[in-house]
Amino acid sequence: MKKFCFALGIISCIILSSLCFTGCESVVPGAWTQLKVEGYEDGVVVYTSHMYSSGGPAIVFYENAEDAANDRYYTKSAIEISFYPRILGKNERNGVDTTIVDVSKKQSMNFVVSKSSDIYAADKSVYLNGVKLTPDPATLSDSEYLLIMHFEDLKLVRGNPGGHANDIINVIEYK
């Protein structure tokens, strides 16, 4: 009987401690994000591991492989995307390269298009998961060389609810 009570006590402790640990969510909520550019399927998308925008953009798009291979400081990029407050890294998800955006707080995004690239067109817009985004007019910068759009309070869908990965990839498009 003593062995049975001892075993029951051990099992109870294991169950109670596992319940305590499963109630804790120590995983930073992240959103897997991908860039697609309509009409430029031969372009090169580079996903960086810059945690903060001060280190450089999180996603860079080049019109061709030659520009991507020879560009150390993003001077030949057609599109650059930075996220705030930070990104958590880059990763392949379901066979697709992505960057992981921290969604523990409100997220925002800077989307920069080079007007000297063939990809730029005044009538194109930025979309997130099929929904057209409206840039913050107070921070819109439209110069001779660059179009810089800032988007507040992005609605990125979390890809790791409860600490478990799902198949959701947020798609940003410029079309």
NUKOL-622076 format. One record per atom (N, C-alpha, C): residue in one letter; x, y, z; atom name. Coordinates in nm, 4 decimals, decimal comma, m for minus. Layout:
N
(a (X Y Z) CA)
...
# end
This chain:
175
(m (0,0810 m0,1184 0,0000) N)
(m (0,0000 0,0000 0,0000) CA)
(m (0,0864 0,1263 0,0000) C)
(k (0,1998 0,1209 0,0739) N)
(k (0,2885 0,2365 0,0778) CA)
(k (0,3461 0,2657 m0,0601) C)
(k (0,3814 0,1601 m0,1338) N)
(k (0,4360 0,1781 m0,2692) CA)
(k (0,3313 0,2400 m0,3617) C)
(f (0,2074 0,1983 m0,3460) N)
(f (0,0994 0,2511 m0,4287) CA)
(f (0,0773 0,4000 m0,4008) C)
(c (0,0748 0,4375 m0,2738) N)
(c (0,0571 0,5780 m0,2352) CA)
(c (0,1755 0,6626 m0,2829) C)
(f (0,2956 0,6065 m0,2712) N)
(f (0,4143 0,6783 m0,3175) CA)
(f (0,4083 0,7010 m0,4682) C)
(a (0,3733 0,5962 m0,5424) N)
(a (0,3625 0,6066 m0,6888) CA)
(a (0,2535 0,7053 m0,7272) C)
(l (0,1412 0,7027 m0,6577) N)
(l (0,0312 0,7943 m0,6852) CA)
(l (0,0733 0,9385 m0,6570) C)
(g (0,1499 0,9585 m0,5514) N)
(g (0,2013 1,0921 m0,5185) CA)
(g (0,2958 1,1439 m0,6265) C)
(i (0,3854 1,0578 m0,6752) N)
(i (0,4798 1,0967 m0,7813) CA)
(i (0,4036 1,1334 m0,9093) C)
(i (0,3080 1,0499 m0,9445) N)
(i (0,2285 1,0751 m1,0657) CA)
(i (0,1508 1,2059 m1,0512) C)
(s (0,0948 1,2309 m0,9343) N)
(s (0,0211 1,3557 m0,9105) CA)
(s (0,1126 1,4767 m0,9244) C)
(c (0,2341 1,4668 m0,8710) N)
(c (0,3307 1,5776 m0,8824) CA)
(c (0,3665 1,6037 m1,0287) C)
(i (0,3868 1,4982 m1,1045) N)
(i (0,4214 1,5136 m1,2458) CA)
(i (0,3068 1,5805 m1,3213) C)
(i (0,1857 1,5372 m1,2966) N)
(i (0,0690 1,5948 m1,3648) CA)
(i (0,0519 1,7413 m1,3266) C)
(l (0,0612 1,7728 m1,1970) N)
(l (0,0449 1,9111 m1,1536) CA)
(l (0,1537 2,0025 m1,2094) C)
(s (0,2778 1,9573 m1,2087) N)
(s (0,3860 2,0415 m1,2618) CA)
(s (0,3730 2,0593 m1,4121) C)
(s (0,3275 1,9565 m1,4835) N)
(s (0,3102 1,9723 m1,6284) CA)
(s (0,1978 2,0698 m1,6590) C)
(l (0,0932 2,0714 m1,5768) N)
(l (m0,0147 2,1685 m1,5959) CA)
(l (0,0347 2,3105 m1,5715) C)
(c (0,1201 2,3272 m1,4722) N)
(c (0,1753 2,4597 m1,4440) CA)
(c (0,2593 2,5099 m1,5611) C)
(f (0,3415 2,4231 m1,6172) N)
(f (0,4294 2,4648 m1,7261) CA)
(f (0,3549 2,4861 m1,8565) C)
(t (0,2499 2,4118 m1,8826) N)
(t (0,1758 2,4312 m2,0065) CA)
(t (0,0915 2,5568 m2,0019) C)
(g (0,0632 2,6081 m1,8851) N)
(g (m0,0133 2,7315 m1,8729) CA)
(g (0,0715 2,8542 m1,9026) C)
(c (0,2020 2,8396 m1,9024) N)
(c (0,2916 2,9506 m1,9298) CA)
(c (0,3188 2,9583 m2,0795) C)
(e (0,3100 3,0787 m2,1329) N)
(e (0,3450 3,0958 m2,2734) CA)
(e (0,4725 3,1780 m2,2794) C)
(s (0,5832 3,1107 m2,2991) N)
(s (0,7116 3,1790 m2,3015) CA)
(s (0,7589 3,2024 m2,4438) C)
(v (0,6746 3,1740 m2,5413) N)
(v (0,7100 3,1908 m2,6816) CA)
(v (0,6663 3,3288 m2,7273) C)
(v (0,7568 3,4016 m2,7909) N)
(v (0,7221 3,5322 m2,8461) CA)
(v (0,6292 3,5106 m2,9654) C)
(p (0,5148 3,5774 m2,9692) N)
(p (0,4247 3,5612 m3,0832) CA)
(p (0,4894 3,6145 m3,2105) C)
(g (0,4898 3,5329 m3,3141) N)
(g (0,5524 3,5711 m3,4398) CA)
(g (0,4595 3,5511 m3,5584) C)
(a (0,4824 3,6304 m3,6620) N)
(a (0,4052 3,6201 m3,7862) CA)
(a (0,5029 3,5980 m3,9010) C)
(w (0,4899 3,4858 m3,9701) N)
(w (0,5747 3,4544 m4,0842) CA)
(w (0,5265 3,5383 m4,2022) C)
(t (0,6185 3,6094 m4,2661) N)
(t (0,5820 3,7078 m4,3671) CA)
(t (0,6652 3,6886 m4,4930) C)
(q (0,5974 3,6983 m4,6063) N)
(q (0,6595 3,6764 m4,7369) CA)
(q (0,6250 3,7937 m4,8284) C)
(l (0,7159 3,8266 m4,9209) N)
(l (0,6914 3,9308 m5,0210) CA)
(l (0,6721 3,8667 m5,1573) C)
(k (0,5674 3,9099 m5,2266) N)
(k (0,5447 3,8701 m5,3655) CA)
(k (0,5312 3,9971 m5,4479) C)
(v (0,5939 3,9972 m5,5646) N)
(v (0,5858 4,1127 m5,6532) CA)
(v (0,5298 4,0658 m5,7869) C)
(e (0,4120 4,1143 m5,8195) N)
(e (0,3427 4,0735 m5,9412) CA)
(e (0,4226 4,1121 m6,0650) C)
(g (0,4391 4,0163 m6,1542) N)
(g (0,5090 4,0424 m6,2797) CA)
(g (0,6599 4,0290 m6,2721) C)
(y (0,7137 4,0002 m6,1545) N)
(y (0,8590 3,9882 m6,1372) CA)
(y (0,8938 3,8570 m6,0683) C)
(e (0,8448 3,7491 m6,1235) N)
(e (0,8699 3,6175 m6,0650) CA)
(e (1,0181 3,5797 m6,0724) C)
(d (1,0951 3,6432 m6,1633) N)
(d (1,2388 3,6169 m6,1741) CA)
(d (1,3205 3,7047 m6,0803) C)
(g (1,2531 3,7938 m6,0086) N)
(g (1,3230 3,8798 m5,9143) CA)
(g (1,3749 3,7984 m5,7970) C)
(v (1,4610 3,8589 m5,7195) N)
(v (1,5223 3,7922 m5,6052) CA)
(v (1,4774 3,8619 m5,4771) C)
(v (1,4184 3,7841 m5,3869) N)
(v (1,3787 3,8362 m5,2559) CA)
(v (1,4800 3,7865 m5,1543) C)
(v (1,5346 3,8801 m5,0773) N)
(v (1,6324 3,8462 m4,9743) CA)
(v (1,5686 3,8757 m4,8380) C)
(y (1,5653 3,7733 m4,7543) N)
(y (1,5144 3,7880 m4,6183) CA)
(y (1,6358 3,7960 m4,5269) C)
(t (1,6481 3,9039 m4,4528) N)
(t (1,7644 3,9236 m4,3670) CA)
(t (1,7308 3,8846 m4,2242) C)
(s (1,8307 3,8852 m4,1400) N)
(s (1,8087 3,8565 m3,9984) CA)
(s (1,8355 3,9809 m3,9141) C)
(h (1,8149 4,0991 m3,9718) N)
(h (1,8304 4,2241 m3,8965) CA)
(h (1,7139 4,2376 m3,7992) C)
(m (1,7432 4,2313 m3,6720) N)
(m (1,6369 4,2364 m3,5723) CA)
(m (1,5675 4,3717 m3,5718) C)
(y (1,6449 4,4787 m3,5812) N)
(y (1,5894 4,6139 m3,5781) CA)
(y (1,6201 4,6838 m3,7100) C)
(s (1,5368 4,7803 m3,7437) N)
(s (1,5526 4,8488 m3,8720) CA)
(s (1,6842 4,9261 m3,8815) C)
(s (1,7446 4,9598 m3,7690) N)
(s (1,8733 5,0305 m3,7726) CA)
(s (1,9838 4,9429 m3,8328) C)
(g (1,9652 4,8110 m3,8322) N)
(g (2,0636 4,7194 m3,8908) CA)
(g (2,0450 4,6991 m4,0397) C)
(g (1,9330 4,7438 m4,0915) N)
(g (1,9019 4,7276 m4,2333) CA)
(g (1,7615 4,6721 m4,2490) C)
(p (1,7138 4,6658 m4,3717) N)
(p (1,5781 4,6172 m4,3951) CA)
(p (1,5635 4,4681 m4,3655) C)
(a (1,4407 4,4259 m4,3359) N)
(a (1,4123 4,2849 m4,3088) CA)
(a (1,3917 4,2066 m4,4377) C)
(i (1,3339 4,2728 m4,5391) N)
(i (1,3088 4,2095 m4,6684) CA)
(i (1,3569 4,3043 m4,7777) C)
(v (1,4314 4,2498 m4,8735) N)
(v (1,4831 4,3294 m4,9857) CA)
(v (1,4477 4,2577 m5,1147) C)
(f (1,3989 4,3347 m5,2137) N)
(f (1,3648 4,2768 m5,3435) CA)
(f (1,4540 4,3379 m5,4510) C)
(y (1,5112 4,2499 m5,5342) N)
(y (1,5918 4,2918 m5,6486) CA)
(y (1,5225 4,2438 m5,7761) C)
(e (1,5327 4,3221 m5,8801) N)
(e (1,4699 4,2846 m6,0066) CA)
(e (1,5383 4,1668 m6,0733) C)
(n (1,6666 4,1455 m6,0418) N)
(n (1,7389 4,0341 m6,1045) CA)
(n (1,8493 3,9841 m6,0115) C)
(a (1,9008 3,8667 m6,0454) N)
(a (2,0022 3,8013 m5,9622) CA)
(a (2,1347 3,8771 m5,9631) C)
(e (2,1671 3,9416 m6,0728) N)
(e (2,2933 4,0161 m6,0812) CA)
(e (2,2963 4,1304 m5,9804) C)
(d (2,1874 4,2057 m5,9729) N)
(d (2,1812 4,3142 m5,8744) CA)
(d (2,1908 4,2598 m5,7322) C)
(a (2,1234 4,1489 m5,7064) N)
(a (2,1249 4,0903 m5,5720) CA)
(a (2,2636 4,0412 m5,5334) C)
(a (2,3347 3,9824 m5,6272) N)
(a (2,4660 3,9256 m5,5977) CA)
(a (2,5723 4,0321 m5,5739) C)
(n (2,5564 4,1484 m5,6335) N)
(n (2,6608 4,2509 m5,6268) CA)
(n (2,6232 4,3706 m5,5409) C)
(d (2,5265 4,3559 m5,4547) N)
(d (2,4799 4,4711 m5,3775) CA)
(d (2,5028 4,4486 m5,2290) C)
(r (2,6023 4,5138 m5,1773) N)
(r (2,6370 4,4956 m5,0366) CA)
(r (2,5576 4,5867 m4,9438) C)
(y (2,5195 4,7055 m4,9912) N)
(y (2,4531 4,8034 m4,9056) CA)
(y (2,3131 4,8397 m4,9549) C)
(y (2,2495 4,7482 m5,0275) N)
(y (2,1118 4,7649 m5,0749) CA)
(y (2,0944 4,8845 m5,1687) C)
(t (2,1982 4,9236 m5,2388) N)
(t (2,1890 5,0385 m5,3292) CA)
(t (2,1213 5,0033 m5,4614) C)
(k (2,1133 4,8749 m5,4946) N)
(k (2,0502 4,8327 m5,6198) CA)
(k (1,9134 4,7692 m5,5962) C)
(s (1,8632 4,7800 m5,4764) N)
(s (1,7344 4,7166 m5,4453) CA)
(s (1,6192 4,7957 m5,5066) C)
(a (1,5132 4,7242 m5,5414) N)
(a (1,3924 4,7876 m5,5935) CA)
(a (1,2929 4,8141 m5,4805) C)
(i (1,2897 4,7245 m5,3814) N)
(i (1,1998 4,7388 m5,2659) CA)
(i (1,2758 4,7011 m5,1392) C)
(e (1,2507 4,7772 m5,0333) N)
(e (1,3028 4,7450 m4,9011) CA)
(e (1,1888 4,7546 m4,8009) C)
(i (1,1812 4,6566 m4,7112) N)
(i (1,0754 4,6555 m4,6098) CA)
(i (1,1395 4,6420 m4,4721) C)
(s (1,0968 4,7283 m4,3814) N)
(s (1,1393 4,7211 m4,2410) CA)
(s (1,0152 4,7124 m4,1541) C)
(f (1,0268 4,6381 m4,0449) N)
(f (0,9150 4,6217 m3,9517) CA)
(f (0,9518 4,6800 m3,8169) C)
(y (0,8512 4,7252 m3,7437) N)
(y (0,8681 4,7774 m3,6092) CA)
(y (0,7695 4,7054 m3,5201) C)
(p (0,8015 4,6647 m3,3991) N)
(p (0,9229 4,7018 m3,3294) CA)
(p (1,0463 4,6211 m3,3720) C)
(r (1,0280 4,4947 m3,4171) N)
(r (1,1458 4,4166 m3,4548) CA)
(r (1,1033 4,2913 m3,5314) C)
(i (1,2043 4,2257 m3,5879) N)
(i (1,1799 4,0940 m3,6454) CA)
(i (1,2540 3,9920 m3,5597) C)
(l (1,2095 3,8681 m3,5691) N)
(l (1,2677 3,7620 m3,4872) CA)
(l (1,3655 3,6760 m3,5661) C)
(g (1,3773 3,7007 m3,6947) N)
(g (1,4699 3,6241 m3,7771) CA)
(g (1,4079 3,5892 m3,9099) C)
(k (1,4743 3,4978 m3,9783) N)
(k (1,4224 3,4500 m4,1066) CA)
(k (1,4123 3,2985 m4,0980) C)
(n (1,3222 3,2425 m4,1790) N)
(n (1,2981 3,0997 m4,1683) CA)
(n (1,2250 3,0515 m4,2930) C)
(e (1,2419 2,9245 m4,3222) N)
(e (1,1645 2,8638 m4,4299) CA)
(e (1,0404 2,8011 m4,3677) C)
(r (0,9272 2,8282 m4,4279) N)
(r (0,7993 2,7756 m4,3774) CA)
(r (0,7225 2,7190 m4,4943) C)
(n (0,6892 2,5931 m4,4897) N)
(n (0,6144 2,5265 m4,5972) CA)
(n (0,6843 2,5428 m4,7325) C)
(g (0,8171 2,5392 m4,7324) N)
(g (0,8939 2,5517 m4,8565) CA)
(g (0,9084 2,6937 m4,9062) C)
(v (0,8703 2,7913 m4,8249) N)
(v (0,8745 2,9321 m4,8636) CA)
(v (0,9664 3,0071 m4,7678) C)
(d (1,0565 3,0895 m4,8212) N)
(d (1,1396 3,1740 m4,7358) CA)
(d (1,0535 3,2850 m4,6778) C)
(t (1,0761 3,3161 m4,5507) N)
(t (0,9974 3,4195 m4,4823) CA)
(t (1,0840 3,4939 m4,3815) C)
(t (1,0318 3,6054 m4,3342) N)
(t (1,0874 3,6723 m4,2183) CA)
(t (0,9813 3,6642 m4,1094) C)
(i (1,0253 3,6547 m3,9857) N)
(i (0,9325 3,6394 m3,8742) CA)
(i (0,9244 3,7724 m3,8002) C)
(v (0,8045 3,8284 m3,7957) N)
(v (0,7814 3,9580 m3,7331) CA)
(v (0,7257 3,9373 m3,5925) C)
(d (0,7798 4,0094 m3,4969) N)
(d (0,7314 4,0062 m3,3587) CA)
(d (0,5930 4,0720 m3,3554) C)
(v (0,4909 3,9965 m3,3128) N)
(v (0,3556 4,0523 m3,3049) CA)
(v (0,3065 4,0604 m3,1602) C)
(s (0,4008 4,0713 m3,0657) N)
(s (0,3622 4,0838 m2,9253) CA)
(s (0,3068 4,2228 m2,8953) C)
(k (0,3375 4,3188 m2,9808) N)
(k (0,2868 4,4565 m2,9692) CA)
(k (0,2332 4,4955 m3,1068) C)
(k (0,1811 4,6150 m3,1161) N)
(k (0,1358 4,6629 m3,2463) CA)
(k (0,2552 4,6688 m3,3410) C)
(q (0,2328 4,6278 m3,4653) N)
(q (0,3406 4,6298 m3,5622) CA)
(q (0,3156 4,7410 m3,6642) C)
(s (0,4235 4,7917 m3,7178) N)
(s (0,4151 4,8856 m3,8286) CA)
(s (0,5238 4,8481 m3,9284) C)
(m (0,5126 4,9044 m4,0479) N)
(m (0,6027 4,8655 m4,1567) CA)
(m (0,6362 4,9876 m4,2421) C)
(n (0,7636 4,9976 m4,2790) N)
(n (0,8066 5,0920 m4,3813) CA)
(n (0,8266 5,0149 m4,5098) C)
(f (0,7707 5,0644 m4,6175) N)
(f (0,7794 5,0016 m4,7484) CA)
(f (0,8395 5,1049 m4,8420) C)
(v (0,9603 5,0769 m4,8920) N)
(v (1,0334 5,1724 m4,9753) CA)
(v (1,0471 5,1154 m5,1159) C)
(v (1,0075 5,1955 m5,2160) N)
(v (1,0188 5,1555 m5,3562) CA)
(v (1,1100 5,2549 m5,4268) C)
(s (1,2074 5,2020 m5,5003) N)
(s (1,2967 5,2861 m5,5790) CA)
(s (1,2256 5,3263 m5,7077) C)
(k (1,2144 5,4557 m5,7309) N)
(k (1,1480 5,5037 m5,8520) CA)
(k (1,2311 5,4810 m5,9772) C)
(s (1,3597 5,4523 m5,9610) N)
(s (1,4447 5,4252 m6,0777) CA)
(s (1,4319 5,2805 m6,1261) C)
(s (1,3642 5,1970 m6,0499) N)
(s (1,3471 5,0571 m6,0904) CA)
(s (1,2260 5,0448 m6,1833) C)
(d (1,2279 4,9401 m6,2635) N)
(d (1,1155 4,9138 m6,3536) CA)
(d (0,9904 4,8723 m6,2775) C)
(i (1,0061 4,8334 m6,1564) N)
(i (0,8933 4,7844 m6,0772) CA)
(i (0,8007 4,8968 m6,0315) C)
(y (0,8533 5,0166 m6,0176) N)
(y (0,7745 5,1289 m5,9672) CA)
(y (0,6676 5,1704 m6,0686) C)
(a (0,5488 5,1950 m6,0174) N)
(a (0,4406 5,2556 m6,0948) CA)
(a (0,3532 5,3332 m5,9976) C)
(a (0,3132 5,4525 m6,0363) N)
(a (0,2342 5,5391 m5,9487) CA)
(a (0,1000 5,4767 m5,9107) C)
(d (0,0483 5,3881 m5,9935) N)
(d (m0,0831 5,3292 m5,9656) CA)
(d (m0,0763 5,1983 m5,8857) C)
(k (0,0431 5,1547 m5,8488) N)
(k (0,0557 5,0320 m5,7701) CA)
(k (0,0335 5,0609 m5,6220) C)
(s (m0,0084 4,9557 m5,5516) N)
(s (m0,0345 4,9665 m5,4079) CA)
(s (0,0263 4,8478 m5,3348) C)
(v (0,0267 4,8579 m5,2032) N)
(v (0,0759 4,7511 m5,1165) CA)
(v (m0,0449 4,6790 m5,0577) C)
(y (m0,0370 4,5453 m5,0593) N)
(y (m0,1448 4,4615 m5,0071) CA)
(y (m0,0882 4,3689 m4,9004) C)
(l (m0,1696 4,3417 m4,7992) N)
(l (m0,1358 4,2439 m4,6965) CA)
(l (m0,2472 4,1407 m4,6927) C)
(n (m0,2123 4,0180 m4,7253) N)
(n (m0,3097 3,9081 m4,7286) CA)
(n (m0,4311 3,9416 m4,8142) C)
(g (m0,4060 4,0075 m4,9275) N)
(g (m0,5124 4,0407 m5,0226) CA)
(g (m0,5874 4,1688 m4,9941) C)
(v (m0,5577 4,2358 m4,8836) N)
(v (m0,6258 4,3595 m4,8462) CA)
(v (m0,5333 4,4778 m4,8745) C)
(k (m0,5850 4,5750 m4,9512) N)
(k (m0,5060 4,6942 m4,9852) CA)
(k (m0,4806 4,7768 m4,8596) C)
(l (m0,3543 4,8144 m4,8404) N)
(l (m0,3158 4,8952 m4,7249) CA)
(l (m0,3145 5,0426 m4,7629) C)
(t (m0,3474 5,1269 m4,6672) N)
(t (m0,3437 5,2714 m4,6877) CA)
(t (m0,2303 5,3280 m4,6039) C)
(p (m0,1329 5,3924 m4,6695) N)
(p (m0,0205 5,4466 m4,5917) CA)
(p (m0,0643 5,5643 m4,5056) C)
(d (0,0071 5,5835 m4,3979) N)
(d (m0,0160 5,6967 m4,3098) CA)
(d (0,0221 5,8238 m4,3854) C)
(p (m0,0740 5,9127 m4,4182) N)
(p (m0,0419 6,0309 m4,4996) CA)
(p (0,0585 6,1254 m4,4337) C)
(a (0,0625 6,1262 m4,3015) N)
(a (0,1548 6,2163 m4,2315) CA)
(a (0,2998 6,1748 m4,2502) C)
(t (0,3237 6,0479 m4,2803) N)
(t (0,4615 5,9999 m4,2932) CA)
(t (0,4961 5,9586 m4,4361) C)
(l (0,4055 5,9784 m4,5297) N)
(l (0,4305 5,9442 m4,6695) CA)
(l (0,5378 6,0360 m4,7259) C)
(s (0,6371 5,9766 m4,7905) N)
(s (0,7451 6,0545 m4,8509) CA)
(s (0,7568 6,0148 m4,9970) C)
(d (0,7293 6,1091 m5,0849) N)
(d (0,7309 6,0845 m5,2285) CA)
(d (0,8312 6,1806 m5,2919) C)
(s (0,9549 6,1327 m5,3043) N)
(s (1,0597 6,2184 m5,3601) CA)
(s (1,0850 6,1817 m5,5059) C)
(e (1,1833 6,2429 m5,5625) N)
(e (1,2194 6,2149 m5,7014) CA)
(e (1,2736 6,0728 m5,7182) C)
(y (1,3350 6,0183 m5,6126) N)
(y (1,4029 5,8895 m5,6217) CA)
(y (1,3322 5,7743 m5,5511) C)
(l (1,2614 5,8063 m5,4417) N)
(l (1,2011 5,7006 m5,3599) CA)
(l (1,0562 5,7327 m5,3250) C)
(l (0,9787 5,6265 m5,3101) N)
(l (0,8456 5,6365 m5,2509) CA)
(l (0,8528 5,5583 m5,1206) C)
(i (0,8326 5,6278 m5,0091) N)
(i (0,8392 5,5644 m4,8780) CA)
(i (0,7007 5,5706 m4,8162) C)
(m (0,6456 5,4518 m4,7889) N)
(m (0,5127 5,4418 m4,7290) CA)
(m (0,5254 5,3778 m4,5915) C)
(h (0,4604 5,4386 m4,4955) N)
(h (0,4598 5,3851 m4,3592) CA)
(h (0,3186 5,3369 m4,3271) C)
(f (0,3088 5,2140 m4,2750) N)
(f (0,1796 5,1554 m4,2404) CA)
(f (0,1776 5,1242 m4,0915) C)
(e (0,0790 5,1790 m4,0233) N)
(e (0,0630 5,1579 m3,8790) CA)
(e (m0,0337 5,0437 m3,8524) C)
(d (m0,0181 4,9809 m3,7391) N)
(d (m0,1102 4,8804 m3,6881) CA)
(d (m0,1440 4,7733 m3,7926) C)
(l (m0,0398 4,7071 m3,8418) N)
(l (m0,0598 4,5984 m3,9381) CA)
(l (m0,1425 4,4875 m3,8754) C)
(k (m0,2169 4,4202 m3,9553) N)
(k (m0,2982 4,3074 m3,9085) CA)
(k (m0,2324 4,1769 m3,9511) C)
(l (m0,1097 4,1543 m3,9051) N)
(l (m0,0402 4,0298 m3,9341) CA)
(l (m0,1027 3,9167 m3,8529) C)
(v (m0,1167 3,8012 m3,9147) N)
(v (m0,1755 3,6856 m3,8487) CA)
(v (m0,0639 3,6045 m3,7840) C)
(r (m0,0806 3,5775 m3,6572) N)
(r (0,0199 3,5043 m3,5811) CA)
(r (0,0357 3,3619 m3,6351) C)
(g (0,1606 3,3181 m3,6442) N)
(g (0,1895 3,1855 m3,6967) CA)
(g (0,2258 3,0834 m3,5915) C)
(n (0,2231 3,1232 m3,4630) N)
(n (0,2563 3,0291 m3,3564) CA)
(n (0,1655 3,0472 m3,2345) C)
(p (0,0327 3,0392 m3,2532) N)
(p (m0,0551 3,0564 m3,1376) CA)
(p (m0,0336 2,9465 m3,0338) C)
(g (m0,0267 2,9881 m2,9089) N)
(g (m0,0035 2,8917 m2,8019) CA)
(g (0,1324 2,8249 m2,8093) C)
(g (0,2236 2,8818 m2,8877) N)
(g (0,3567 2,8244 m2,9013) CA)
(g (0,3654 2,7125 m3,0028) C)
(h (0,2569 2,6865 m3,0746) N)
(h (0,2549 2,5801 m3,1748) CA)
(h (0,2435 2,6402 m3,3143) C)
(a (0,3326 2,5993 m3,4035) N)
(a (0,3339 2,6531 m3,5397) CA)
(a (0,2123 2,6058 m3,6176) C)
(n (0,1584 2,6966 m3,6996) N)
(n (0,0521 2,6606 m3,7924) CA)
(n (0,1044 2,6865 m3,9345) C)
(d (0,0191 2,6796 m4,0323) N)
(d (0,0640 2,6948 m4,1712) CA)
(d (0,0417 2,8347 m4,2270) C)
(i (0,0170 2,9327 m4,1433) N)
(i (m0,0163 3,0669 m4,1904) CA)
(i (0,1096 3,1447 m4,2277) C)
(i (0,1077 3,1971 m4,3501) N)
(i (0,2132 3,2872 m4,3975) CA)
(i (0,1449 3,4147 m4,4442) C)
(n (0,1840 3,5288 m4,3871) N)
(n (0,1312 3,6574 m4,4284) CA)
(n (0,2003 3,6973 m4,5595) C)
(v (0,1209 3,7385 m4,6572) N)
(v (0,1764 3,7717 m4,7883) CA)
(v (0,1629 3,9216 m4,8113) C)
(i (0,2768 3,9867 m4,8348) N)
(i (0,2803 4,1280 m4,8723) CA)
(i (0,3004 4,1312 m5,0227) C)
(e (0,2188 4,2106 m5,0921) N)
(e (0,2295 4,2210 m5,2368) CA)
(e (0,2400 4,3666 m5,2787) C)
(y (0,3115 4,3904 m5,3851) N)
(y (0,3190 4,5217 m5,4474) CA)
(y (0,2687 4,5031 m5,5897) C)
(k (0,1473 4,5529 m5,6135) N)
(k (0,0872 4,5355 m5,7453) CA)
(k (m0,0031 4,6516 m5,7791) C)
# end
